Amino acid sequence: MEHRTLGRTGTVVSVHALGTMTFGAESDEATSGEIMTAYVEAGGNFFDTADVYSAGGSEEIIGRWLAAHPTEAAQVVLATKGRFAMGAGPNDVGLSRRHLRDALDASLRRLGVEHVDLYQMHAWDAVTPVEETLRFLDDAVRAGKISYYGFSNYTGWQLTKAVHVAAASGFTAPATLQPQYSLLVRGIEHETVPAALDAGVGLLPWSPLAGGWLTGKYERDVMPTGATRLGENPTRGMEAWEARNANERTWRVIDAVRAVADARGVSMSQVALAWVAARPAVTSVILGARTTRQLADNLAAADLVLTAEEMQALTEASAPEVDDYPYGTAGVAQRHRAVPGADA
C-alpha cells in the first residue's frame, strides 16, 4: 500500500486510513477486530476514531485490540478526536482547555495508551477563543500526550485563522484537516483545499463514497430498504436519499463512475476512492467498513491508478454546480490570469 507523510510532518501513514465510526454500533467487537486485523495485514497503519463514536465504544474496542496485538500496535498511527458532548454538563462540550483536558485524558484511558499520534478538533467552536484551544494543543504536544494535532470540518477561513494564530504565538502548527470530500461533495475545493495547500496541511477526506452512493447500490427513484445506512433512515443527514435522488448531477456522477469501473473491470467504490486519493493535498482517505468484505473491496483501490483521461472525465462530470460570485466561472476568471508565453 502506498504511504504518504502526514501533512508536513515526518510521520508516514498509509494512503487509506481505517475509519472506525461503525465499531460498537454497526460492527460488533468481533467484527471490528477482524476488520482491524485485515486492514493491518493489507499494509494499512492509520486508525482514525473519535470519543463520540459509539459514546466511547469505538475507542474501547480499539484499545482492547491494541493490547491484544502488541506487535501490530507498535506500527499503528493512532488518531482520535474531541469536541462534541460526552456528558450532560455545560463544560462537557467544546474546545475549551477544560473540556479538551478531560476529553483527551478520557480518550487515552479508553484506548489504553499514554499518547496518540494525532488529536483532532472535531468541529469549530465559536464560543472558545482559538488561542485557548491552540495553547492547550501546544501544551499537549509538549507534555507528550499527542504528537500532532489537526482539525475536522473546518472551513477555509477557520483553518487559515488557526494556522496564523499558531504561527504568531509560537505554537506547534496543525498537521491535518479532516473534511467531507467525494465526487458528490466537492464544496471544499472553493476555499478549504487552497487554504490547506497554502498551509501545508494534509487532507484526510471522510465519506469518500458519499454514504454509499458512489458504490452503485442505489437506483434512481427507488427508495432503499433493508440493512443499509440509508435504508434504515432514508432522510438522514447530508446523505438524504430524497435530495440526492432528485438532483440530476448525482446520477451523472454515478454514470461516469460506473463507466470507468466497467472499462477497467473494477468496482465503482475503487474508482471513487482512487479519484479522491489523487486530488491535491490529500494525505490519506478514510475508509468506513461494516464488514471485512467491504474493507477488502475498498482496499483494492490502493492498486488502482486512474489515467489522466479518466480523472478528467470524472472531474468534469462531478463539477460543482455553484456558479455564484465569488465562485463559478466569473470568480475563477477574476482570481487567475494568463502568463505570457505559458501554455493555455
Protein Blocks (a to p, Z undefined) as FASTA:
>chain_A
ZZddehjbfbdcdfbdcdfklgoplpcfklmmmmmmmmmmnopabdcddfklgghmlmmm
mmmmmmmmmmlmmmpccddddhiacbfbfklgcjdfklmmmmmmmmmmmnopabdfbdcd
fbdcfkbcfklmmmmmmmmmmnopafbdcdehiafklmmmmmmmmmmnopacdfbdcddd
dfklmklmmmmmmmmmmnopacddehklgnolmnopacehiacedjdfklmommgcjllf
klmmmpmklmmmmmmmmmmmmmnopafklmmmmmmmmpghiabdcdddfbfklmmmmmmm
mmpccdfklmmmmmmmmocfbfcdfehjklmmmmpccdehiaZZ
